[in-house]
Amino acid sequence: MELQSVRTEPVKDGGERKGKSGTKRQHEDDDETSPSKKQATDHSVKVASHYNSLQEVGLAARSRSRIFFMRNFNNWLKSVLIGEILEQVRGEGPQQVSVLDLGCGKGGDLLKWRRGGINHLVCADIAGVSVEQCQSRYEEMKKKSHVNEKIFNAQFITADCTKEVLSEKLDDPELMFDICSCQFVYHYSFESEQKADMMLRNACERLRPGGFFIGTTPDAFELVKRLEASDSLSFGNEVFKVSFQSKGSYPLFGCQYNFSLEDVVNVPEFLVYFPLFEHMAKQYNMRLVSKHRFSEYFEEKVKKEHHRRLMMKMMALEPFPCEEVGQQTADSQQEYCHAREHCGRAGVKLPVVSTWYLCFRKSPDAENKVFFCM
Ligand SMILES: C[S@@+](CC[C@H](N)C(=O)[O-])C[C@H]1O[C@@H](n2cnc3c(N)ncnc32)[C@H](O)[C@@H]1O
């Protein structure tokens, strides 16, 4: 697989990159007029306007969407992840829990934070319209809450988290977080080293010692594997498409692909070379606690009855075979051959997915900068 053969250039203290290509990149990024700088600026604007332009659709329309089950699956996975991290944080002491939702979007995780009984939430996103919708959802949630329920306090920030320092925008300048959650967002920052580093800084610098940085991001290895197996520069199916501009060479930063998913997403994204991400996180005193593919995470969590029950309640898997003819998500029967195969054996197995679940932890000893990967 090509990505594995890419040389990782260690980042020295102070963020300067060693090696020929690293030096060149640094030089280009310092030059305001260089093409890479121009592209970087355009990209953020494009992402913001894409997400700003997405219409809020009602439940009925969402349930007719071909990505209904996929969305529910992702939400189930985030619910389990958030629930388990909150349990761990509480088990270790702090009764007052503060969370940073980095790239909060329209507030898709607000309910999860409510269920988790947190005390303070800061939501940040580059897309101003999404942040406004997130805030309205929160206000609505507060209005409709039970008299005895104490809903968390919240602050909403519109900011490009790959360029701006979030800690300077906090209402409470002393605020420290127990958790930073960055769901389906971090890959936008891998456009350049500076952007990836700023996003990481925002995620980690206000974490309490021992605090968690959790997130989900596409699996770059899987994307490259599928690209290399394709006859063209793209791959996908009726529902999603991933297109690259070239193949065979994959730069550590700025390795762009276009991801389109039904009517929901159509934006440039960037491969996150995970060993480099992990290395960069060490500079912020973060050690990797766990990293799983969605399929692995699913296999582990589904063993527990309460996770299974939640999965059913959230309708997180598409039933196969579908009771109503013609109601399957994909028209092509080819998409269901793995399910058919499993049905023939011991029963339906998990869907094919290609996303990482990640969890980093800040060192309880703020001075100690050496960590081991787990
Ligand atoms: C796929 S959505 C995920 C939203 C939310 N985390 C969730 O799981 O529902 C990606 C989000 O990342 C945000 N985003 C992308 N680049 C960003 C940046 N540079 N700074 C802050 N947010 C960014 C987008 O505006 C969008 O809301």
The ligand as a MOL file (V3000), in Angstrom:
LIG
                    3D

  0  0  0     0  0            999 V3000
M  V30 BEGIN CTAB
M  V30 COUNTS 27 29 0 0 0
M  V30 BEGIN ATOM
M  V30 1 C -18.9070 16.3780 8.7120 0
M  V30 2 S -19.2670 17.8170 9.6040 0 CHG=1
M  V30 3 C -19.3050 17.1820 11.2620 0
M  V30 4 C -20.1240 17.9990 12.2140 0
M  V30 5 C -20.2380 17.4320 13.6370 0
M  V30 6 N -18.9650 17.2950 14.2730 0
M  V30 7 C -20.9480 16.0990 13.6340 0
M  V30 8 O -20.3360 15.0670 13.9010 0
M  V30 9 O -22.1540 16.1010 13.3680 0 CHG=-1
M  V30 10 C -17.7160 18.6550 9.5360 0
M  V30 11 C -17.7190 19.9910 10.2440 0
M  V30 12 O -16.3890 20.4820 10.3140 0
M  V30 13 C -16.4390 21.8890 10.2140 0
M  V30 14 N -15.1130 22.4110 9.8510 0
M  V30 15 C -14.4030 22.1500 8.7210 0
M  V30 16 N -13.2630 22.8640 8.7180 0
M  V30 17 C -13.2450 23.5770 9.8850 0
M  V30 18 C -12.3300 24.5100 10.4420 0
M  V30 19 N -11.2210 24.8600 9.7920 0
M  V30 20 N -12.6240 25.0580 11.6360 0
M  V30 21 C -13.7650 24.7190 12.2900 0
M  V30 22 N -14.6750 23.8500 11.7920 0
M  V30 23 C -14.4200 23.2860 10.6110 0
M  V30 24 C -17.4850 22.0830 9.1230 0
M  V30 25 O -17.9680 23.4040 9.0610 0
M  V30 26 C -18.5310 21.0610 9.5260 0
M  V30 27 O -19.5000 21.6050 10.3870 0
M  V30 END ATOM
M  V30 BEGIN BOND
M  V30 1 1 1 2
M  V30 2 1 2 3
M  V30 3 1 2 10
M  V30 4 1 3 4
M  V30 5 1 4 5
M  V30 6 1 5 6
M  V30 7 1 5 7
M  V30 8 2 7 8
M  V30 9 1 7 9
M  V30 10 1 10 11
M  V30 11 1 11 12
M  V30 12 1 11 26
M  V30 13 1 12 13
M  V30 14 1 13 14
M  V30 15 1 13 24
M  V30 16 1 14 15
M  V30 17 1 14 23
M  V30 18 2 15 16
M  V30 19 1 16 17
M  V30 20 1 17 18
M  V30 21 2 17 23
M  V30 22 1 18 19
M  V30 23 2 18 20
M  V30 24 1 20 21
M  V30 25 2 21 22
M  V30 26 1 22 23
M  V30 27 1 24 25
M  V30 28 1 24 26
M  V30 29 1 26 27
M  V30 END BOND
M  V30 END CTAB
M  END
